Amino acid sequence: MLKEKIRRYLLRKRKYTAYIRIREKTRHLANRINGKNKRRKDEYPRWCYAPWKEAVINCDGNVLCGCALAYALYPLGNINQQSLKEIWNGKRYRKLRKKVVKNPDNFFLCRQCDLNVPVPMDKWQHFDKQIKDVPLPKILHIEPTVRCNLKCASCVLPNLYADRKEHFMSLDTFKKIIDETKNHLEYLGLFNYGETFIHPDAAEMIRYARETNPGLFIHISTNGHFFSEKEKQKQILLSGFDELLFSIDGASQETYGKYRINGSFEKAFKALKEMAAMKKSLGLQKPKIIWRYILFEWNDSDEEMNKARKMAKEAGVDKFCWLLTTYPEEGYSRRFAPGTDDYENIKDELF
């Protein structure tokens, strides 16, 4: 038993070390792209609202502070063992809030997260610094499953399969979360790592959340590979959520497939087009259907981007937008780095 505990500890430590290196490298690249230097001690203090308003719940029930924390390096509790209220105002959450109020730069968890940003002193005093008895979160990101049909470049999912004790959240656990937060929750992101619609109860989860909390805003991201059947398209559209984001990073299989490994551009785009058409035929106002296109060096030519704009218009999507990233290091779009003329040309189209 002791040897097994030591083995698990060493495994998590190695994962943590690798994760820290990746996040530090990503932050360094982001700062380089945005022309930011390292913060001086006399600059604004840093702040993050997440420990007061937002939480992430993985498919195995672990509650985390932010979606950037792929691994449960600092689990704040497990929803299968405690209520969210007990976790939200428990010892670990109180410790986290104290760290953020004092100086998040000195806390390893916050150094890896982009929500930790400088705030002017005249605004600092307006932030909520309450440590305990904090109302339940207004924002939740719930991960129905960590499983995915694709293998995107630089994806951490293969490592997460070993990290998650369970790969699918049960419908009962999901209902427990929704029931407890119905008087507080305003926004639900029903995805994290993994493809939401692999989960067999995805439509039922959406429906239950909507019926329990009619004013809740529900947002879902998908790779678009699970809508080939018309009946399933209709079932999803009628389940009652607000936004469906398709991640399609290219206007052809050649460009799309370089990042979305094992993915089919034809299948994803066909689903996007058919869902938009069915939504119109059913006379629905929602969900809002969004095509989000991550820019890389292999798909950021004028020809490819204009082709995608034209296809989005013809498909009848509600919104088409670009997303900038800083990974993978050898492939992110340097052409559209903030501060460049090309960036200024597309900044109004950014996600």
C-alpha positions in Angstrom: 0.0 0.0 0.0 2.8 2.4 0.9 4.8 1.6 -2.2 1.6 2.3 -4.3 1.1 5.7 -2.6 4.7 6.6 -3.3 4.4 5.5 -6.9 1.3 7.7 -7.4 2.9 10.6 -5.7 6.0 10.4 -7.9 3.8 10.1 -11.0 1.8 13.2 -10.1 5.0 15.1 -9.3 6.4 14.3 -12.8 3.1 15.4 -14.4 3.2 18.6 -12.3 6.8 19.4 -13.4 6.0 18.8 -17.0 2.8 20.9 -16.7 4.6 23.8 -15.1 7.2 23.9 -17.9 4.5 23.9 -20.5 2.6 26.7 -18.8 5.7 28.8 -18.2 6.7 28.4 -21.9 3.2 29.4 -23.0 3.2 32.5 -20.8 6.6 33.5 -22.1 5.5 33.2 -25.7 2.3 35.1 -25.0 4.3 37.9 -23.4 6.7 38.0 -26.3 3.8 38.1 -28.8 2.0 40.9 -26.9 5.2 42.8 -26.3 4.9 42.6 -22.5 7.9 42.5 -20.2 8.1 40.9 -16.8 6.1 42.8 -14.2 8.1 45.1 -11.9 7.4 45.1 -8.2 6.1 48.7 -8.4 3.4 47.8 -11.0 -0.2 47.0 -10.3 -1.0 44.1 -8.0 -2.5 41.1 -9.6 -6.0 39.9 -9.1 -8.3 37.0 -10.2 -12.1 36.8 -9.7 -12.3 33.0 -10.2 -12.2 31.9 -6.5 -15.2 34.1 -5.8 -17.3 33.6 -8.9 -16.2 30.6 -11.0 -15.3 26.9 -10.7 -14.5 23.9 -12.9 -15.8 20.4 -12.2 -14.0 17.6 -14.0 -15.8 14.4 -15.2 -14.4 12.5 -12.1 -15.9 15.1 -9.8 -12.8 17.0 -8.8 -13.5 20.7 -8.3 -10.7 23.1 -9.7 -10.2 26.8 -9.7 -9.8 27.3 -13.4 -10.1 25.6 -16.8 -6.3 26.2 -17.5 -5.5 23.6 -14.9 -5.7 20.4 -17.1 -4.3 18.2 -14.3 -5.9 18.2 -10.8 -2.7 19.6 -9.2 -4.6 21.4 -6.6 -8.1 19.8 -6.2 -10.3 21.8 -3.9 -12.7 18.9 -3.3 -14.7 16.2 -5.0 -18.4 16.6 -5.8 -18.9 12.9 -5.3 -17.8 13.1 -1.7 -19.1 16.6 -0.6 -21.7 19.1 -1.6 -20.4 22.1 -3.7 -21.3 24.4 -0.8 -19.0 22.4 1.5 -16.2 22.6 -1.1 -16.7 26.2 -2.0 -16.3 27.4 1.5 -14.0 24.7 2.7 -10.4 24.9 3.9 -8.7 24.7 0.6 -10.9 27.4 -1.1 -10.3 29.7 1.9 -6.6 29.2 1.6 -6.7 29.9 -2.2 -8.6 33.1 -1.6 -6.1 34.3 1.0 -3.3 33.6 -1.5 -5.0 35.7 -4.2 -5.8 38.6 -1.8 -2.2 38.6 -0.5 -0.2 38.0 -3.7 -1.1 35.5 -6.3 2.3 35.8 -8.0 3.7 33.9 -5.0 1.3 31.0 -5.4 2.3 28.3 -7.9 -1.2 27.7 -9.1 -1.9 31.3 -10.0 1.4 31.7 -11.9 0.2 29.2 -14.5 -3.2 30.9 -15.1 -4.0 33.7 -17.5 -6.9 35.0 -15.4 -4.3 36.3 -12.9 -4.0 39.9 -14.3 -2.7 43.3 -13.1 -5.4 45.6 -11.7 -5.0 49.4 -11.0 -4.9 50.4 -7.4 -8.0 52.6 -7.6 -10.0 49.5 -8.7 -8.4 47.0 -6.3 -10.5 48.2 -3.3 -13.7 47.4 -5.1 -12.9 43.7 -5.4 -14.6 41.2 -3.0 -12.0 40.1 -0.5 -14.3 37.9 1.5 -12.6 34.6 2.4 -15.4 32.5 3.8 -19.2 32.3 3.5 -19.0 33.2 -0.1 -22.1 32.7 -2.2 -22.0 29.7 -4.6 -20.4 30.4 -8.0 -22.2 32.2 -10.8 -20.1 30.5 -13.5 -19.4 26.8 -13.8 -17.5 24.8 -16.4 -18.6 21.2 -16.2 -16.7 18.5 -18.1 -19.1 15.7 -19.1 -16.2 13.6 -20.4 -12.5 13.7 -21.0 -12.8 11.4 -24.0 -12.3 12.7 -27.5 -12.3 11.2 -31.0 -9.5 13.5 -32.2 -5.9 13.9 -31.3 -5.0 17.6 -31.8 -1.4 18.8 -32.0 0.0 19.7 -28.6 -3.1 18.1 -26.9 -2.7 16.9 -23.3 -5.6 14.5 -23.4 -3.6 11.2 -23.7 -2.0 12.1 -20.3 -5.4 13.2 -18.8 -6.9 9.7 -19.4 -4.6 8.4 -16.7 -5.2 11.5 -14.5 -9.0 11.2 -14.4 -10.3 8.4 -12.2 -13.6 8.4 -14.2 -13.9 9.4 -17.8 -17.6 10.1 -17.9 -19.6 12.1 -15.3 -22.8 10.3 -14.3 -26.1 12.0 -15.0 -27.0 11.8 -11.3 -23.8 13.7 -10.4 -24.6 16.4 -13.0 -28.2 16.7 -11.7 -26.8 17.1 -8.2 -24.6 20.0 -9.2 -27.4 21.7 -11.1 -29.9 21.3 -8.3 -27.5 22.8 -5.7 -26.6 25.8 -7.9 -29.9 26.6 -9.5 -30.5 29.8 -7.4 -27.0 31.1 -8.1 -25.7 29.9 -11.5 -25.9 32.3 -14.4 -23.5 30.7 -16.9 -22.7 27.0 -17.7 -19.9 26.0 -20.0 -20.8 22.3 -20.7 -17.3 21.3 -21.9 -13.7 21.4 -20.8 -11.3 18.8 -22.0 -12.9 16.1 -24.2 -15.8 16.2 -26.7 -19.1 16.8 -24.9 -21.3 14.9 -27.4 -19.4 11.7 -26.9 -21.3 11.5 -23.6 -24.5 9.4 -24.2 -26.5 11.7 -21.8 -25.3 15.1 -23.3 -28.8 16.1 -24.6 -30.4 15.1 -21.3 -27.8 17.1 -19.3 -28.7 20.2 -21.4 -32.4 19.6 -21.0 -32.2 19.1 -17.3 -30.1 22.3 -16.8 -32.6 24.3 -18.8 -35.7 23.0 -17.1 -34.1 23.4 -13.6 -32.7 26.9 -14.3 -34.7 28.6 -17.1 -32.5 31.7 -17.0 -29.2 29.9 -17.3 -26.9 30.7 -20.2 -25.5 27.4 -21.6 -22.5 27.4 -23.9 -21.0 24.3 -25.6 -18.0 23.7 -27.8 -17.7 20.8 -30.2 -15.5 19.4 -33.0 -18.7 18.6 -34.9 -18.2 14.9 -35.6 -21.3 13.6 -33.7 -24.2 15.2 -35.6 -24.4 13.0 -38.7 -28.0 11.8 -38.0 -30.9 14.2 -38.6 -32.7 13.0 -35.5 -29.8 13.7 -33.3 -29.3 17.1 -34.8 -33.0 17.9 -34.0 -32.7 16.4 -30.5 -29.6 18.6 -29.8 -31.1 21.8 -31.2 -34.3 21.4 -29.2 -32.6 20.5 -25.9 -32.5 24.2 -25.0 -29.0 25.7 -24.9 -27.8 29.1 -26.0 -24.6 28.8 -28.0 -23.0 26.0 -30.0 -19.4 26.6 -31.0 -17.8 24.5 -33.8 -14.0 24.4 -33.7 -13.1 24.1 -37.4 -9.5 25.4 -38.0 -9.2 25.5 -41.8 -11.2 25.7 -45.0 -10.0 22.4 -46.4 -8.9 19.0 -45.2 -5.3 19.9 -45.9 -5.2 22.9 -43.5 -7.7 21.5 -41.0 -6.0 18.1 -40.6 -2.7 19.5 -39.6 -4.0 20.5 -36.2 -7.2 18.4 -35.9 -5.5 15.0 -36.3 -7.9 12.2 -37.2 -10.5 14.8 -37.9 -12.6 15.2 -41.1 -13.2 18.7 -42.4 -16.0 17.5 -44.6 -17.8 15.9 -41.8 -17.4 18.8 -39.4 -18.4 21.4 -41.9 -21.4 19.4 -43.2 -22.6 19.1 -39.6 -22.2 22.9 -39.1 -24.1 23.7 -42.3 -26.9 21.2 -41.6 -27.4 22.3 -38.0 -27.7 25.9 -39.2 -30.2 24.9 -41.8 -32.3 22.8 -39.4 -32.3 25.6 -36.8 -33.7 27.9 -39.5 -36.3 25.4 -40.7 -37.5 24.8 -37.1 -37.8 28.6 -36.6 -35.5 28.6 -33.5 -33.8 31.7 -32.2 -31.2 29.6 -30.4 -28.7 28.1 -30.1 -26.5 30.7 -31.7 -24.2 28.7 -34.0 -20.6 29.9 -34.1 -17.7 28.8 -36.3 -14.4 29.5 -34.5 -11.2 29.2 -36.5 -7.9 29.0 -34.7 -5.2 30.7 -36.7 -1.9 28.9 -37.4 0.9 29.6 -39.8 -0.5 26.9 -42.2 -4.0 28.3 -42.3 -3.6 32.1 -42.1 -3.1 33.0 -45.7 -5.5 35.5 -47.3 -6.7 32.9 -49.7 -7.6 30.3 -47.0 -9.2 32.9 -44.7 -11.3 34.5 -47.4 -12.5 31.0 -48.4 -13.5 30.3 -44.8 -15.4 33.6 -44.6 -17.3 32.8 -47.8 -18.1 29.3 -46.6 -19.4 30.6 -43.3 -21.7 33.0 -45.0 -23.0 30.4 -47.3 -23.6 28.0 -44.4 -25.7 30.5 -42.6 -23.9 30.5 -39.3 -24.7 33.2 -36.7 -21.1 34.2 -36.1 -17.7 33.5 -37.6 -14.6 34.4 -35.7 -10.8 33.9 -35.4 -8.9 32.7 -32.3 -5.3 33.5 -31.7 -3.1 31.2 -29.7 0.6 30.8 -28.7 0.9 27.1 -29.3 2.2 24.9 -30.7 5.5 26.9 -30.7 6.4 25.9 -34.2 3.0 26.5 -35.6 1.1 29.5 -34.1 0.3 32.4 -36.4 3.0 35.0 -36.1 1.5 37.0 -38.9 -1.4 38.1 -36.7 0.5 38.8 -33.5 -1.0 41.8 -31.6 0.5 45.0 -32.7 0.9 44.1 -36.3 -1.0 45.6 -39.2 -2.6 42.3 -40.0 -3.8 42.0 -36.4 -5.5 45.4 -36.7 -7.3 44.2 -39.9 -9.0 41.3 -38.1 -9.3 42.4 -34.5 -13.0 43.0 -34.9 -13.5 39.4 -36.0 -11.6 37.8 -33.0 -13.4 35.4 -30.6 
